[in-house]
């Protein structure tokens, strides 16, 4: 793995596990551990931009309690939704 990719993955893993709310820590942390190493550069960009959203919005979108806005409805969001306990 390229050193810059390795650093980026470690940073994203940390950010995913320590978002500020327990629910998103759990969802994003599990997603990051499972999928980050295999994401393409484009998907990593999508994920990195996505996690800039507020924790409540992320949780509502991933859990299906609110519709996902079109700009965030991509491959990464589909993978995140598959991580739901009831998915």
N, CA, C and O atoms as a CHARMM CRD file, in Angstrom:
* protein
*
  348
    1    1 UNK  N      0.84800  -1.17700   0.00000 PROA 1      0.00000
    2    1 UNK  CA     0.00000   0.00000   0.00000 PROA 1      0.00000
    3    1 UNK  C      0.89000   1.23500   0.00000 PROA 1      0.00000
    4    1 UNK  O      1.89200   1.29300   0.71300 PROA 1      0.00000
    5    2 UNK  N      0.51800   2.20500  -0.79600 PROA 2      0.00000
    6    2 UNK  CA     1.27800   3.44400  -0.86600 PROA 2      0.00000
    7    2 UNK  C      1.23000   4.15500   0.47900 PROA 2      0.00000
    8    2 UNK  O      0.19200   4.16600   1.14000 PROA 2      0.00000
    9    3 UNK  N      2.34700   4.74700   0.88500 PROA 3      0.00000
   10    3 UNK  CA     2.37400   5.40800   2.20400 PROA 3      0.00000
   11    3 UNK  C      1.27600   6.46200   2.38900 PROA 3      0.00000
   12    3 UNK  O      0.68100   6.55500   3.46300 PROA 3      0.00000
   13    4 UNK  N      1.00100   7.26800   1.32900 PROA 4      0.00000
   14    4 UNK  CA    -0.02600   8.29100   1.49700 PROA 4      0.00000
   15    4 UNK  C     -1.40600   7.67500   1.63700 PROA 4      0.00000
   16    4 UNK  O     -2.24200   8.19200   2.37800 PROA 4      0.00000
   17    5 UNK  N     -1.65800   6.56400   0.92900 PROA 5      0.00000
   18    5 UNK  CA    -2.95500   5.87600   1.07200 PROA 5      0.00000
   19    5 UNK  C     -3.07600   5.28300   2.47600 PROA 5      0.00000
   20    5 UNK  O     -4.13800   5.35400   3.09500 PROA 5      0.00000
   21    6 UNK  N     -1.99600   4.70600   2.97000 PROA 6      0.00000
   22    6 UNK  CA    -2.00900   4.11800   4.30500 PROA 6      0.00000
   23    6 UNK  C     -2.32500   5.17300   5.36600 PROA 6      0.00000
   24    6 UNK  O     -3.12000   4.92300   6.27100 PROA 6      0.00000
   25    7 UNK  N     -1.71900   6.32300   5.26100 PROA 7      0.00000
   26    7 UNK  CA    -1.96700   7.42100   6.20200 PROA 7      0.00000
   27    7 UNK  C     -3.42400   7.88000   6.09100 PROA 7      0.00000
   28    7 UNK  O     -4.08700   8.12100   7.10000 PROA 7      0.00000
   29    8 UNK  N     -3.90400   7.99400   4.86800 PROA 8      0.00000
   30    8 UNK  CA    -5.29300   8.42300   4.66400 PROA 8      0.00000
   31    8 UNK  C     -6.26800   7.42400   5.27800 PROA 8      0.00000
   32    8 UNK  O     -7.22800   7.82200   5.93800 PROA 8      0.00000
   33    9 UNK  N     -6.03000   6.12700   5.06600 PROA 9      0.00000
   34    9 UNK  CA    -6.91000   5.10400   5.62700 PROA 9      0.00000
   35    9 UNK  C     -6.89800   5.13400   7.14700 PROA 9      0.00000
   36    9 UNK  O     -7.95000   4.99400   7.77100 PROA 9      0.00000
   37   10 UNK  N     -5.74400   5.31100   7.74700 PROA 10     0.00000
   38   10 UNK  CA    -5.65600   5.38000   9.20700 PROA 10     0.00000
   39   10 UNK  C     -6.40700   6.59800   9.74300 PROA 10     0.00000
   40   10 UNK  O     -7.09000   6.51400  10.76400 PROA 10     0.00000
   41   11 UNK  N     -6.27600   7.73100   9.04800 PROA 11     0.00000
   42   11 UNK  CA    -6.97200   8.95200   9.46300 PROA 11     0.00000
   43   11 UNK  C     -8.48500   8.76800   9.34600 PROA 11     0.00000
   44   11 UNK  O     -9.23200   9.15600  10.24400 PROA 11     0.00000
   45   12 UNK  N     -8.93000   8.17900   8.24600 PROA 12     0.00000
   46   12 UNK  CA   -10.36900   7.95600   8.05600 PROA 12     0.00000
   47   12 UNK  C    -10.91400   6.93300   9.05300 PROA 12     0.00000
   48   12 UNK  O    -12.04100   7.07200   9.52800 PROA 12     0.00000
   49   13 UNK  N    -10.13300   5.91900   9.36800 PROA 13     0.00000
   50   13 UNK  CA   -10.56100   4.93300  10.35400 PROA 13     0.00000
   51   13 UNK  C    -10.75100   5.61500  11.71100 PROA 13     0.00000
   52   13 UNK  O    -11.75600   5.39100  12.38600 PROA 13     0.00000
   53   14 UNK  N     -9.80500   6.43000  12.10200 PROA 14     0.00000
   54   14 UNK  CA    -9.90900   7.14600  13.37600 PROA 14     0.00000
   55   14 UNK  C    -11.13900   8.05500  13.38100 PROA 14     0.00000
   56   14 UNK  O    -11.92400   8.04100  14.32900 PROA 14     0.00000
   57   15 UNK  N    -11.30000   8.83700  12.32500 PROA 15     0.00000
   58   15 UNK  CA   -12.45100   9.75200  12.25000 PROA 15     0.00000
   59   15 UNK  C    -13.76900   8.98800  12.27600 PROA 15     0.00000
   60   15 UNK  O    -14.76400   9.47700  12.81100 PROA 15     0.00000
   61   16 UNK  N    -13.77700   7.79100  11.70200 PROA 16     0.00000
   62   16 UNK  CA   -14.99100   6.97900  11.65700 PROA 16     0.00000
   63   16 UNK  C    -15.35800   6.43000  13.03500 PROA 16     0.00000
   64   16 UNK  O    -16.53600   6.30900  13.36900 PROA 16     0.00000
   65   17 UNK  N    -14.35600   6.10400  13.81700 PROA 17     0.00000
   66   17 UNK  CA   -14.60400   5.51500  15.13400 PROA 17     0.00000
   67   17 UNK  C    -14.89200   6.56000  16.20600 PROA 17     0.00000
   68   17 UNK  O    -15.47100   6.24000  17.24400 PROA 17     0.00000
   69   18 UNK  N    -14.49200   7.80100  15.96400 PROA 18     0.00000
   70   18 UNK  CA   -14.64300   8.85900  16.96500 PROA 18     0.00000
   71   18 UNK  C    -15.34300  10.07000  16.34900 PROA 18     0.00000
   72   18 UNK  O    -14.74500  11.13200  16.17400 PROA 18     0.00000
   73   19 UNK  N    -16.62200   9.88500  16.02400 PROA 19     0.00000
   74   19 UNK  CA   -17.37700  10.93700  15.35300 PROA 19     0.00000
   75   19 UNK  C    -17.98000  11.93300  16.32500 PROA 19     0.00000
   76   19 UNK  O    -18.14500  13.10500  15.98800 PROA 19     0.00000
   77   20 UNK  N    -18.30500  11.49000  17.50500 PROA 20     0.00000
   78   20 UNK  CA   -18.93400  12.35800  18.48900 PROA 20     0.00000
   79   20 UNK  C    -20.21400  11.78300  19.04900 PROA 20     0.00000
   80   20 UNK  O    -20.67000  12.20100  20.11400 PROA 20     0.00000
   81   21 UNK  N    -20.80300  10.82400  18.34100 PROA 21     0.00000
   82   21 UNK  CA   -21.98200  10.14300  18.87200 PROA 21     0.00000
   83   21 UNK  C    -21.77400   8.63600  18.77800 PROA 21     0.00000
   84   21 UNK  O    -21.18200   8.13000  17.82400 PROA 21     0.00000
   85   22 UNK  N    -22.26900   7.94100  19.77900 PROA 22     0.00000
   86   22 UNK  CA   -22.05400   6.49900  19.86800 PROA 22     0.00000
   87   22 UNK  C    -22.61500   5.75500  18.65500 PROA 22     0.00000
   88   22 UNK  O    -21.98700   4.82500  18.14900 PROA 22     0.00000
   89   23 UNK  N    -23.79200   6.16200  18.19500 PROA 23     0.00000
   90   23 UNK  CA   -24.43900   5.46700  17.08300 PROA 23     0.00000
   91   23 UNK  C    -23.61600   5.55200  15.80700 PROA 23     0.00000
   92   23 UNK  O    -23.40400   4.54600  15.13100 PROA 23     0.00000
   93   24 UNK  N    -23.15300   6.75200  15.48000 PROA 24     0.00000
   94   24 UNK  CA   -22.35600   6.88100  14.26400 PROA 24     0.00000
   95   24 UNK  C    -20.96300   6.30800  14.45200 PROA 24     0.00000
   96   24 UNK  O    -20.37700   5.79600  13.49800 PROA 24     0.00000
   97   25 UNK  N    -20.41400   6.38300  15.67300 PROA 25     0.00000
   98   25 UNK  CA   -19.13100   5.71600  15.94500 PROA 25     0.00000
   99   25 UNK  C    -19.23700   4.23400  15.59500 PROA 25     0.00000
  100   25 UNK  O    -18.35100   3.67400  14.95000 PROA 25     0.00000
  101   26 UNK  N    -20.32100   3.61400  16.02400 PROA 26     0.00000
  102   26 UNK  CA   -20.51900   2.18000  15.80300 PROA 26     0.00000
  103   26 UNK  C    -20.68800   1.87300  14.32100 PROA 26     0.00000
  104   26 UNK  O    -20.00700   1.00000  13.78200 PROA 26     0.00000
  105   27 UNK  N    -21.59300   2.58700  13.66400 PROA 27     0.00000
  106   27 UNK  CA   -21.85200   2.32700  12.24200 PROA 27     0.00000
  107   27 UNK  C    -20.64000   2.63500  11.36700 PROA 27     0.00000
  108   27 UNK  O    -20.20600   1.79600  10.57700 PROA 27     0.00000
  109   28 UNK  N    -20.10400   3.83200  11.51300 PROA 28     0.00000
  110   28 UNK  CA   -18.99000   4.22200  10.65800 PROA 28     0.00000
  111   28 UNK  C    -17.71000   3.46100  10.99600 PROA 28     0.00000
  112   28 UNK  O    -16.92500   3.13100  10.10700 PROA 28     0.00000
  113   29 UNK  N    -17.50200   3.18500  12.27900 PROA 29     0.00000
  114   29 UNK  CA   -16.31800   2.41300  12.66700 PROA 29     0.00000
  115   29 UNK  C    -16.32700   1.02100  12.07800 PROA 29     0.00000
  116   29 UNK  O    -15.30800   0.55700  11.56600 PROA 29     0.00000
  117   30 UNK  N    -17.47000   0.34300  12.14300 PROA 30     0.00000
  118   30 UNK  CA   -17.58600  -1.00600  11.56800 PROA 30     0.00000
  119   30 UNK  C    -17.41100  -0.95400  10.05100 PROA 30     0.00000
  120   30 UNK  O    -16.74700  -1.81100   9.46800 PROA 30     0.00000
  121   31 UNK  N    -18.00500   0.04800   9.42100 PROA 31     0.00000
  122   31 UNK  CA   -17.87000   0.20400   7.97500 PROA 31     0.00000
  123   31 UNK  C    -16.40000   0.40700   7.60600 PROA 31     0.00000
  124   31 UNK  O    -15.87800  -0.25500   6.70900 PROA 31     0.00000
  125   32 UNK  N    -15.74500   1.32500   8.30400 PROA 32     0.00000
  126   32 UNK  CA   -14.35200   1.64900   7.99000 PROA 32     0.00000
  127   32 UNK  C    -13.44800   0.42800   8.13200 PROA 32     0.00000
  128   32 UNK  O    -12.59900   0.18100   7.27500 PROA 32     0.00000
  129   33 UNK  N    -13.62600  -0.33100   9.20400 PROA 33     0.00000
  130   33 UNK  CA   -12.79900  -1.51900   9.39400 PROA 33     0.00000
  131   33 UNK  C    -13.02300  -2.54200   8.27800 PROA 33     0.00000
  132   33 UNK  O    -12.08700  -3.20500   7.82900 PROA 33     0.00000
  133   34 UNK  N    -14.25000  -2.65500   7.85100 PROA 34     0.00000
  134   34 UNK  CA   -14.58300  -3.67500   6.85300 PROA 34     0.00000
  135   34 UNK  C    -14.26600  -3.24900   5.42100 PROA 34     0.00000
  136   34 UNK  O    -13.74700  -4.05300   4.64600 PROA 34     0.00000
  137   35 UNK  N    -14.56500  -2.01000   5.05600 PROA 35     0.00000
  138   35 UNK  CA   -14.51900  -1.60600   3.65500 PROA 35     0.00000
  139   35 UNK  C    -13.40400  -0.65600   3.23800 PROA 35     0.00000
  140   35 UNK  O    -13.00200  -0.67900   2.07500 PROA 35     0.00000
  141   36 UNK  N    -12.89400   0.17000   4.12800 PROA 36     0.00000
  142   36 UNK  CA   -11.93500   1.19400   3.69800 PROA 36     0.00000
  143   36 UNK  C    -10.77000   0.64700   2.88100 PROA 36     0.00000
  144   36 UNK  O    -10.44200   1.22900   1.84800 PROA 36     0.00000
  145   37 UNK  N    -10.13400  -0.44000   3.29400 PROA 37     0.00000
  146   37 UNK  CA    -8.97800  -0.90900   2.51600 PROA 37     0.00000
  147   37 UNK  C     -9.29200  -1.27100   1.07200 PROA 37     0.00000
  148   37 UNK  O     -8.40200  -1.21800   0.22300 PROA 37     0.00000
  149   38 UNK  N    -10.51900  -1.63400   0.77600 PROA 38     0.00000
  150   38 UNK  CA   -10.85500  -2.05500  -0.58200 PROA 38     0.00000
  151   38 UNK  C    -11.53800  -0.96800  -1.41400 PROA 38     0.00000
  152   38 UNK  O    -11.84600  -1.20000  -2.58300 PROA 38     0.00000
  153   39 UNK  N    -11.78100   0.21200  -0.83700 PROA 39     0.00000
  154   39 UNK  CA   -12.41700   1.27400  -1.59600 PROA 39     0.00000
  155   39 UNK  C    -11.47300   1.85400  -2.63600 PROA 39     0.00000
  156   39 UNK  O    -10.26600   1.96200  -2.41900 PROA 39     0.00000
  157   40 UNK  N    -12.05600   2.22500  -3.77200 PROA 40     0.00000
  158   40 UNK  CA   -11.28600   2.89000  -4.82800 PROA 40     0.00000
  159   40 UNK  C    -10.98200   4.32700  -4.38600 PROA 40     0.00000
  160   40 UNK  O    -11.58000   4.82500  -3.43200 PROA 40     0.00000
  161   41 UNK  N    -10.05700   4.98700  -5.07900 PROA 41     0.00000
  162   41 UNK  CA    -9.79400   6.39600  -4.74200 PROA 41     0.00000
  163   41 UNK  C    -11.05400   7.26900  -4.82800 PROA 41     0.00000
  164   41 UNK  O    -11.24800   8.15000  -3.99000 PROA 41     0.00000
  165   42 UNK  N    -11.89900   7.03700  -5.81700 PROA 42     0.00000
  166   42 UNK  CA   -13.14100   7.80900  -5.95200 PROA 42     0.00000
  167   42 UNK  C    -14.06200   7.53600  -4.76600 PROA 42     0.00000
  168   42 UNK  O    -14.64800   8.46600  -4.21200 PROA 42     0.00000
  169   43 UNK  N    -14.19400   6.27600  -4.37400 PROA 43     0.00000
  170   43 UNK  CA   -15.04500   5.92400  -3.23300 PROA 43     0.00000
  171   43 UNK  C    -14.49300   6.49500  -1.93400 PROA 43     0.00000
  172   43 UNK  O    -15.26000   6.92300  -1.07200 PROA 43     0.00000
  173   44 UNK  N    -13.17600   6.50600  -1.78500 PROA 44     0.00000
  174   44 UNK  CA   -12.58300   7.13600  -0.59500 PROA 44     0.00000
  175   44 UNK  C    -12.91600   8.62700  -0.55700 PROA 44     0.00000
  176   44 UNK  O    -13.21600   9.17200   0.50500 PROA 44     0.00000
  177   45 UNK  N    -12.86200   9.28000  -1.70900 PROA 45     0.00000
  178   45 UNK  CA   -13.24000  10.69500  -1.77300 PROA 45     0.00000
  179   45 UNK  C    -14.69600  10.87900  -1.36600 PROA 45     0.00000
  180   45 UNK  O    -15.02500  11.79700  -0.61400 PROA 45     0.00000
  181   46 UNK  N    -15.57500   9.99600  -1.86900 PROA 46     0.00000
  182   46 UNK  CA   -16.99500  10.06200  -1.52200 PROA 46     0.00000
  183   46 UNK  C    -17.19000   9.88100  -0.01800 PROA 46     0.00000
  184   46 UNK  O    -17.94000  10.62500   0.61300 PROA 46     0.00000
  185   47 UNK  N    -16.51300   8.89400   0.54600 PROA 47     0.00000
  186   47 UNK  CA   -16.65300   8.61800   1.98100 PROA 47     0.00000
  187   47 UNK  C    -16.13600   9.79500   2.80500 PROA 47     0.00000
  188   47 UNK  O    -16.78200  10.22600   3.76000 PROA 47     0.00000
  189   48 UNK  N    -14.98200  10.30300   2.43200 PROA 48     0.00000
  190   48 UNK  CA   -14.39500  11.40800   3.18600 PROA 48     0.00000
  191   48 UNK  C    -15.30700  12.63400   3.15500 PROA 48     0.00000
  192   48 UNK  O    -15.46400  13.30900   4.17200 PROA 48     0.00000
  193   49 UNK  N    -15.90200  12.92400   2.01800 PROA 49     0.00000
  194   49 UNK  CA   -16.83700  14.05000   1.92100 PROA 49     0.00000
  195   49 UNK  C    -18.10700  13.76000   2.72200 PROA 49     0.00000
  196   49 UNK  O    -18.63200  14.64200   3.40100 PROA 49     0.00000
  197   50 UNK  N    -18.58800  12.54500   2.64200 PROA 50     0.00000
  198   50 UNK  CA   -19.82100  12.15900   3.33300 PROA 50     0.00000
  199   50 UNK  C    -19.71600  12.34200   4.83900 PROA 50     0.00000
  200   50 UNK  O    -20.64800  12.84500   5.46500 PROA 50     0.00000
  201   51 UNK  N    -18.59900  11.94400   5.42700 PROA 51     0.00000
  202   51 UNK  CA   -18.48700  12.00700   6.88800 PROA 51     0.00000
  203   51 UNK  C    -18.27500  13.42600   7.41000 PROA 51     0.00000
  204   51 UNK  O    -18.16800  13.63600   8.61800 PROA 51     0.00000
  205   52 UNK  N    -18.21700  14.38600   6.50900 PROA 52     0.00000
  206   52 UNK  CA   -18.19000  15.78800   6.92100 PROA 52     0.00000
  207   52 UNK  C    -19.58500  16.26400   7.33800 PROA 52     0.00000
  208   52 UNK  O    -19.71800  17.31500   7.96500 PROA 52     0.00000
  209   53 UNK  N    -20.61200  15.50500   6.99800 PROA 53     0.00000
  210   53 UNK  CA   -21.98300  15.84900   7.38100 PROA 53     0.00000
  211   53 UNK  C    -22.15500  15.65700   8.88600 PROA 53     0.00000
  212   53 UNK  O    -21.33400  15.02100   9.54700 PROA 53     0.00000
  213   54 UNK  N    -23.23900  16.22000   9.40800 PROA 54     0.00000
  214   54 UNK  CA   -23.49500  16.10000  10.84400 PROA 54     0.00000
  215   54 UNK  C    -23.82100  14.65400  11.21700 PROA 54     0.00000
  216   54 UNK  O    -24.37600  13.90300  10.41500 PROA 54     0.00000
  217   55 UNK  N    -23.46900  14.28100  12.43200 PROA 55     0.00000
  218   55 UNK  CA   -23.75100  12.92600  12.92300 PROA 55     0.00000
  219   55 UNK  C    -25.23700  12.59600  12.87300 PROA 55     0.00000
  220   55 UNK  O    -25.59800  11.50700  12.42700 PROA 55     0.00000
  221   56 UNK  N    -26.12000  13.50600  13.31900 PROA 56     0.00000
  222   56 UNK  CA   -27.54500  13.17400  13.25100 PROA 56     0.00000
  223   56 UNK  C    -28.02100  12.89800  11.82400 PROA 56     0.00000
  224   56 UNK  O    -28.78300  11.95900  11.59300 PROA 56     0.00000
  225   57 UNK  N    -27.57200  13.71300  10.86800 PROA 57     0.00000
  226   57 UNK  CA   -27.96400  13.47600   9.48100 PROA 57     0.00000
  227   57 UNK  C    -27.44000  12.13200   8.98900 PROA 57     0.00000
  228   57 UNK  O    -28.18100  11.35300   8.39000 PROA 57     0.00000
  229   58 UNK  N    -26.17800  11.86600   9.24000 PROA 58     0.00000
  230   58 UNK  CA   -25.60000  10.58700   8.81100 PROA 58     0.00000
  231   58 UNK  C    -26.37700   9.40900   9.38500 PROA 58     0.00000
  232   58 UNK  O    -26.71400   8.46500   8.67100 PROA 58     0.00000
  233   59 UNK  N    -26.64900   9.47600  10.65600 PROA 59     0.00000
  234   59 UNK  CA   -27.36200   8.37400  11.30000 PROA 59     0.00000
  235   59 UNK  C    -28.75900   8.19600  10.69600 PROA 59     0.00000
  236   59 UNK  O    -29.18000   7.07100  10.42500 PROA 59     0.00000
  237   60 UNK  N    -29.46500   9.28900  10.48800 PROA 60     0.00000
  238   60 UNK  CA   -30.81700   9.20800   9.92900 PROA 60     0.00000
  239   60 UNK  C    -30.79900   8.65000   8.50900 PROA 60     0.00000
  240   60 UNK  O    -31.67100   7.86200   8.14400 PROA 60     0.00000
  241   61 UNK  N    -29.81900   9.05100   7.71000 PROA 61     0.00000
  242   61 UNK  CA   -29.72300   8.54600   6.33500 PROA 61     0.00000
  243   61 UNK  C    -29.36900   7.06200   6.32000 PROA 61     0.00000
  244   61 UNK  O    -30.00200   6.27000   5.62200 PROA 61     0.00000
  245   62 UNK  N    -28.35900   6.69900   7.09300 PROA 62     0.00000
  246   62 UNK  CA   -27.90300   5.30500   7.10000 PROA 62     0.00000
  247   62 UNK  C    -28.98200   4.38800   7.66500 PROA 62     0.00000
  248   62 UNK  O    -29.19400   3.28800   7.15500 PROA 62     0.00000
  249   63 UNK  N    -29.65600   4.83300   8.70500 PROA 63     0.00000
  250   63 UNK  CA   -30.67600   4.00000   9.35400 PROA 63     0.00000
  251   63 UNK  C    -31.98100   3.95400   8.56200 PROA 63     0.00000
  252   63 UNK  O    -32.86100   3.14800   8.86400 PROA 63     0.00000
  253   64 UNK  N    -32.11000   4.81400   7.55100 PROA 64     0.00000
  254   64 UNK  CA   -33.32300   4.82800   6.74700 PROA 64     0.00000
  255   64 UNK  C    -34.44400   5.66000   7.34200 PROA 64     0.00000
  256   64 UNK  O    -35.57700   5.59200   6.86600 PROA 64     0.00000
  257   65 UNK  N    -34.15300   6.44300   8.37300 PROA 65     0.00000
  258   65 UNK  CA   -35.17600   7.27300   9.00600 PROA 65     0.00000
  259   65 UNK  C    -35.45500   8.54700   8.22300 PROA 65     0.00000
  260   65 UNK  O    -36.50600   9.16600   8.38800 PROA 65     0.00000
  261   66 UNK  N    -34.51300   8.93500   7.37000 PROA 66     0.00000
  262   66 UNK  CA   -34.68300  10.08500   6.48200 PROA 66     0.00000
  263   66 UNK  C    -34.13600   9.68300   5.11800 PROA 66     0.00000
  264   66 UNK  O    -33.19500   8.89300   5.03800 PROA 66     0.00000
  265   67 UNK  N    -34.71500  10.21900   4.04200 PROA 67     0.00000
  266   67 UNK  CA   -34.16800   9.90000   2.71700 PROA 67     0.00000
  267   67 UNK  C    -32.78200  10.50300   2.54400 PROA 67     0.00000
  268   67 UNK  O    -32.48200  11.57300   3.07500 PROA 67     0.00000
  269   68 UNK  N    -31.95400   9.80800   1.80200 PROA 68     0.00000
  270   68 UNK  CA   -30.59600  10.27700   1.52900 PROA 68     0.00000
  271   68 UNK  C    -30.67400  11.34800   0.43800 PROA 68     0.00000
  272   68 UNK  O    -31.25000  11.10600  -0.62200 PROA 68     0.00000
  273   69 UNK  N    -30.10300  12.52300   0.68700 PROA 69     0.00000
  274   69 UNK  CA   -30.08800  13.54900  -0.35700 PROA 69     0.00000
  275   69 UNK  C    -29.35000  13.02800  -1.59700 PROA 69     0.00000
  276   69 UNK  O    -28.39700  12.25800  -1.47800 PROA 69     0.00000
  277   70 UNK  N    -29.78800  13.44300  -2.76600 PROA 70     0.00000
  278   70 UNK  CA   -29.19800  12.92400  -4.01100 PROA 70     0.00000
  279   70 UNK  C    -27.67200  13.02600  -4.08200 PROA 70     0.00000
  280   70 UNK  O    -27.02000  12.12800  -4.61500 PROA 70     0.00000
  281   71 UNK  N    -27.10300  14.10000  -3.55600 PROA 71     0.00000
  282   71 UNK  CA   -25.64500  14.26100  -3.64100 PROA 71     0.00000
  283   71 UNK  C    -24.88600  13.22900  -2.80100 PROA 71     0.00000
  284   71 UNK  O    -23.69400  13.02100  -3.02400 PROA 71     0.00000
  285   72 UNK  N    -25.54800  12.58300  -1.84700 PROA 72     0.00000
  286   72 UNK  CA   -24.89900  11.58700  -0.99900 PROA 72     0.00000
  287   72 UNK  C    -25.36300  10.17000  -1.30500 PROA 72     0.00000
  288   72 UNK  O    -24.90300   9.21700  -0.67500 PROA 72     0.00000
  289   73 UNK  N    -26.26100  10.02500  -2.25800 PROA 73     0.00000
  290   73 UNK  CA   -26.80200   8.71300  -2.61000 PROA 73     0.00000
  291   73 UNK  C    -25.90700   8.07500  -3.67300 PROA 73     0.00000
  292   73 UNK  O    -26.15900   8.19000  -4.87200 PROA 73     0.00000
  293   74 UNK  N    -24.85500   7.40000  -3.20300 PROA 74     0.00000
  294   74 UNK  CA   -23.85800   6.80900  -4.08800 PROA 74     0.00000
  295   74 UNK  C    -23.48400   5.40400  -3.60500 PROA 74     0.00000
  296   74 UNK  O    -24.12100   4.86700  -2.69900 PROA 74     0.00000
  297   75 UNK  N    -22.46700   4.82300  -4.20200 PROA 75     0.00000
  298   75 UNK  CA   -22.04200   3.47100  -3.85600 PROA 75     0.00000
  299   75 UNK  C    -21.66500   3.34100  -2.38300 PROA 75     0.00000
  300   75 UNK  O    -21.97500   2.34000  -1.73800 PROA 75     0.00000
  301   76 UNK  N    -21.00400   4.34700  -1.87100 PROA 76     0.00000
  302   76 UNK  CA   -20.56700   4.32100  -0.47300 PROA 76     0.00000
  303   76 UNK  C    -21.77500   4.30800   0.45600 PROA 76     0.00000
  304   76 UNK  O    -21.79700   3.55800   1.43300 PROA 76     0.00000
  305   77 UNK  N    -22.77200   5.12400   0.16400 PROA 77     0.00000
  306   77 UNK  CA   -23.97300   5.13200   0.99900 PROA 77     0.00000
  307   77 UNK  C    -24.68500   3.78300   0.93200 PROA 77     0.00000
  308   77 UNK  O    -25.20500   3.31000   1.94200 PROA 77     0.00000
  309   78 UNK  N    -24.71500   3.16800  -0.23100 PROA 78     0.00000
  310   78 UNK  CA   -25.32200   1.84100  -0.35700 PROA 78     0.00000
  311   78 UNK  C    -24.59600   0.83800   0.54400 PROA 78     0.00000
  312   78 UNK  O    -25.23600   0.02400   1.21000 PROA 78     0.00000
  313   79 UNK  N    -23.27300   0.89600   0.56500 PROA 79     0.00000
  314   79 UNK  CA   -22.48500   0.00600   1.43600 PROA 79     0.00000
  315   79 UNK  C    -22.77300   0.31800   2.90700 PROA 79     0.00000
  316   79 UNK  O    -22.92900  -0.59400   3.71900 PROA 79     0.00000
  317   80 UNK  N    -22.84200   1.60300   3.24300 PROA 80     0.00000
  318   80 UNK  CA   -23.13000   1.98600   4.63100 PROA 80     0.00000
  319   80 UNK  C    -24.48900   1.46600   5.06300 PROA 80     0.00000
  320   80 UNK  O    -24.62900   0.94100   6.16800 PROA 80     0.00000
  321   81 UNK  N    -25.48300   1.60200   4.21300 PROA 81     0.00000
  322   81 UNK  CA   -26.81500   1.12600   4.55500 PROA 81     0.00000
  323   81 UNK  C    -26.83700  -0.38500   4.75900 PROA 81     0.00000
  324   81 UNK  O    -27.64700  -0.89200   5.53400 PROA 81     0.00000
  325   82 UNK  N    -25.96100  -1.10300   4.07600 PROA 82     0.00000
  326   82 UNK  CA   -25.90600  -2.55400   4.24500 PROA 82     0.00000
  327   82 UNK  C    -25.36100  -2.95800   5.61800 PROA 82     0.00000
  328   82 UNK  O    -25.48100  -4.11400   6.02200 PROA 82     0.00000
  329   83 UNK  N    -24.76100  -1.99900   6.33200 PROA 83     0.00000
  330   83 UNK  CA   -24.19800  -2.25500   7.65600 PROA 83     0.00000
  331   83 UNK  C    -25.24700  -2.13300   8.75200 PROA 83     0.00000
  332   83 UNK  O    -24.97500  -2.45400   9.90900 PROA 83     0.00000
  333   84 UNK  N    -26.46200  -1.66400   8.39200 PROA 84     0.00000
  334   84 UNK  CA   -27.52300  -1.53300   9.39700 PROA 84     0.00000
  335   84 UNK  C    -27.83600  -2.88600   9.98400 PROA 84     0.00000
  336   84 UNK  O    -27.82300  -3.89000   9.27100 PROA 84     0.00000
  337   85 UNK  N    -28.11500  -2.93300  11.26100 PROA 85     0.00000
  338   85 UNK  CA   -28.46000  -4.21300  11.90300 PROA 85     0.00000
  339   85 UNK  C    -29.66300  -4.89500  11.27000 PROA 85     0.00000
  340   85 UNK  O    -29.71600  -6.12400  11.21300 PROA 85     0.00000
  341   86 UNK  N    -30.63300  -4.11400  10.79100 PROA 86     0.00000
  342   86 UNK  CA   -31.83500  -4.70500  10.21200 PROA 86     0.00000
  343   86 UNK  C    -31.82700  -4.68700   8.69000 PROA 86     0.00000
  344   86 UNK  O    -32.86300  -4.89200   8.05700 PROA 86     0.00000
  345   87 UNK  N    -30.66100  -4.44200   8.10300 PROA 87     0.00000
  346   87 UNK  CA   -30.58000  -4.38000   6.62700 PROA 87     0.00000
  347   87 UNK  C    -30.62300  -5.76300   6.01500 PROA 87     0.00000
  348   87 UNK  O    -30.56600  -5.89800   4.79300 PROA 87     0.00000
